[in-house]
Amino acid sequence: MKYFLLALLWGTALIFSFFFFRDVYKRRHDYSRAPWAPLIGIGFVTNFFDTLGIGSFAPTTSFFKFGKLVDDRVIPGTLNVGHSLPTIAQALIFITVVQVAPLTLLSMMFAATLGAVLGAGVVSNLPVNKIRLGLGGALLLVAAAMLTGLLNLYPSGGNALGLTSWKLAVAMAVSFVLGSLMTIGIGIYAPCMALVFALGMNPRAAFPIMMGSAALLMPWCGLRFIKEAAYDPKAAFGLTALGVVGVLIAGYIVKSLPLTTLKWVIVAVIIYTSVTMFRAAGKKESAAAPPGN
C-alpha cells in the first residue's frame, strides 16, 4: 500500500508539473509587477516551516497581504497551485519514514481530495469579498479547534496508528470538509492535526496524514484553478521555485521541534490572518486591485 501511495504521488506530480509549467510559460507576458525575490523567499520560508507542521497557507496569505503582492481574489488558487509540488515532496518523505495504518491514510487522503475537487470549481468563480469572509471565518474555526486542544479541553492524542469503525467514518467526513476548505485558502494541517489528536491517534501520525492529504488534493484542485485562470502564475512559480529546497532542509530537523510550540505558533498566525481578512472584507471590493495593474 505504501508503494502504491508513493507511485500515486509521483504520477500526480508529473501530471501537475506538465500543466502548471506550461501555463506559467504561456502567461509569461501577463505577469504582475510583484518582485521575484520576496515571492521566492516566501516560498522557501513557508515550505520550510510547513514541513515542521506549522502549515503554509496562513503564513503565505499574511505575507501576500502585508506586501500587497497578490490580488485577494486569486490568493486561494495561488496557494493551492504554488505549494503543490513542495507539499508532494513533504508527503513522499513522511509517508516513507512515519508509520500509520494504510487504510486510515488512504481513506482520509481520498476523502480530502474529493472535497477539494468539488470545491475548487465553486471558489474559482467567487467574488473577492466572499473569499475574504470565507477565509476569515474558517480561520477562526481552526484557531478555536487548536485552542481547545492546547488548553486540554478535549483529548490531545493517544497511541493509535490507525482508525476503524465510526472513528474512521468521522475522520473521512471531516477530511472531506477540510479538503473543500483548502479551496478557499484554509490549510489542512492545523485542523487535521486537531482531528488526529481528538480521535486518539499518535501525534506523529498527523504528519503523513495531513501531508499526504494535501499532496494529493492540492494538485488536482490546482489544475481546476489553472483551467479557470484563477491564480497568479508568477507568485505560484515563486512559491514553488525554492519551496522544495525548504522542504528538504526542514525534513532533517523535524524530529527535534516540540509539537506544543508548533501548535501555539499555528494559533497565533491564523488568528492574525483571520483579522486581516475580515478587515479587508470591510472595504469596498473595488479597492482590491491586482498588484501592478
N, C-alpha and C positions, 0 to 999 in steps of 0.2 A: 504493500500500500504506500509506503514511504517513497519508493522509487517511482510509482505512478504519479504521486503528487509532484515530485521534483521534475519529472518529464512534462507534466501538465504546465508547470510554471515556466519551464524553459520554452515550451511551444508558445505559450501566451506572450512571453517576452519578445519572441521573434516576430510574431504577427503584429503585435502592437508597435514595435520599433519600425517596421516597414511603413505603416500608415502614418505614424507620428512624424518621422523624419521626412517623409515625402511631403507632408502638409507644411511642415516648418520651412522646407526649401521653397515650396510653391508660393508661400505667402511672405517670402523674404522682403518684398518691396513694400509691404504693408505694416512693417514693424513699428511699434510705438517708439517714442524718444527716450524711454527709460534707459539709463546707462546699464551696460552689461555687468560691470563689476559688482554692484550690490545684488543683482539678480543671481549671479553665480555664487557670491558669498552666502546669500540666504540659503541657496540650495545645499551648500556644504554644511553649514551650521545646523540647519533644521533637520537634515537627514542624519547627521552625527548624533544629535540628541534623540531623534526619533528611534534610533537603534537601541537607545538606553531605556525606551519605554515612555518617553515624555509625549510623543506624538508630534507630527509636523504641521498639521493643518492650522491649529490655533496660532502657533508662533509665526507661521508664514503669513497668515492673514494679518496679524499685528504688524509685521514688517511692511507688508504691502500698503496697509492703511497709513502707517507712520511716514513712509517715504513717498506716498502718493504714486506708486509705481504701476498699479494695475487698476483698471476700471472695476468698481464693485460688482457690476453685473456679471463679469466673466471670472470673478475670483473662484467660485466653486469648480468650474471647468478647468481652470488653470491649475488648481490644487490637484485634482484627480489625474490630469494628464502629466503634469510636471513631476509629480512624486511617484509615478507608477513604476518606472524601472528601478529606482533606488529601493522601493518597498519590496519588489520582487527579489532583489539581492538580499535584503534582510530575511525574507521568508526562506530562501534557499539555505541560509546559514542556520537559522534556528530550528527549522524542521529537521535538519540533519543532526544537530547536537543536543536538542532538548526533547526528552521523552514525553509523549502524550498519546492517548488512545487513538488509533487511526480513525475509527468510526466517528468519534466525537469531533476530531479535527476536520474530517471531510464534510460531515453534516453541517457544521457551523460555517465553513467556508462557502459551500454552495448556497446555503440559505442567505448569507450576506450578499453574495454575488447576484442572486435573483432579485433581491430588494433593490440593489444599486442599478441594475439594468432597467428595471421597470421605472425607477425614479428619475433616471437621467433625462429621459425624453420630456418629462414634465418640467424639471428645473431649468433645462436649457432655454425654455421659452418664457420663463417668469420675468416680470418687471423687476428692476433693481431694488426698489424699496421692500418688496415682498421677500426677496432673497435676504436682505439685511435683517428684517424682522425674524425670518426663519432661523438665520444664523444666531442672532442674539438670544432668542427663546430656547433653542435647542442647547446652546452652550450653557445656559443657566441650569437646565435639567441635568446636564452632565456634571456640572460643578456640585449640584446638590447630591447626586448619587455618590460622587467621590468623597464628599464631606461626611456623609453618613458612615462610610467605611472607616475613614480616618478617625472619627470620633467614637468608633466601636458601637454604632447604633444597629449594625447588622453583622453577621459573621464575616470575618475578613480572611477567609481562606482555610483550606484544610490540607489533606494529603492525597486526595483523589487525583488520578491522572486521566480519568475519563468519566463520562456520564451515561446513565441508562434511564429507561422508563420515562417518567414525567419530567425529570430534570433535563434530559436530552431534548424533549419536546419544547420545553420552555427556552432552552438555550437556542434552539433553531428559530423559534418565533421571534425572540429578541434580536437575534443576529440578522434576521430579515429586515427588521425595523432599523437597526443600526446601519445596515447596508444602504437603505434608502436615504438615511440622514447624511451619508457620505456625499450624496449628490448635491447637497446644499452647503457643503464645506465643513461638516462636522466630522472630525476624525474619529475613527472607530476604537483607537487604543484605550483612551480613558474609560469609556463606558464598557468596553469589552473586558477590561481588567476588573472593573467593579462587578460585572456579571459573573466572571470566573470565581472571584472571591465569594460572592453571595451563594453560589452553588456548591461551595465547599471543596473546590479544586486547589491543587498546589499552585501557589502564586507564579512559579516559573512556567507553568503550563500556559499561562496567559500569553507568553511571548510568541510561540509558534501559532497559537490560535488567532491572535489579533493580527499578527504579521501575515500569516497565510491567508486569512480572510481578505485583508486589504490588498494583498498582492494579486489575488485572483479577481476581485471585483473592480479595482481601480482601472486596469487596462481596458476591460470590456465596457464599463460605463464611460471611460475616457474616449473610446472610439466613437461613442454617441455624441459627446461634446465636440470632437473633431469634425464629425459629419455636419453638425449644426453650426460650426464656426463659432461656438460659444466658449472660447477660451483665448488667452493671449499667447500666441505661438512663441514670441520672443521670451516672455517670462517663463513659460513652461520649459523651453530649452535651457534657459539659465538654471532653473531648479535641477534639471537632470545632469547638466554638464559635470559638476563635481559632486553631485549627490551620492553616486555610487562609491566614490572615494571616501566620503564621510562615513558611509555605512561600514566599509571595510575596516577603517581605522577604529571606529567605535566598537566593532564586533570583538575586538581583543580585550576590552576592558569592561564589558557589560556585567560580568560577574562580580565586580568589585564595588558597584554603586548600590547603596541601600535603597530598597523599594519604597520605604516610607518617605525618604527625601524626594524621590521621583514623584510620588503622588501629591505631595504638597506643592511642588513646582507646577504640576499639571493644573491644580485647582486655581492657583494664582494667575496663571496665563489665561485660562479660559474665562475667568470672571472679568479680567481686564478686557479681553477681546469682545465679550458679550456687551459690556458697557459701551465700547467703541461702536459696535454695530447699531445699537439702539439709538445712540446719539446721531449717527449718520442717517438713520431711517427717519429721524425727525426733521431733516432738512428737505428742501424741495428736490425732487428727482433730477431736475434739470441741472442742479449744481454738481452732479456727479459725472462730469465729462471725462472721457478717457484721456490718460496722460498723453501729452504731445499732440492732441487733436485740436 
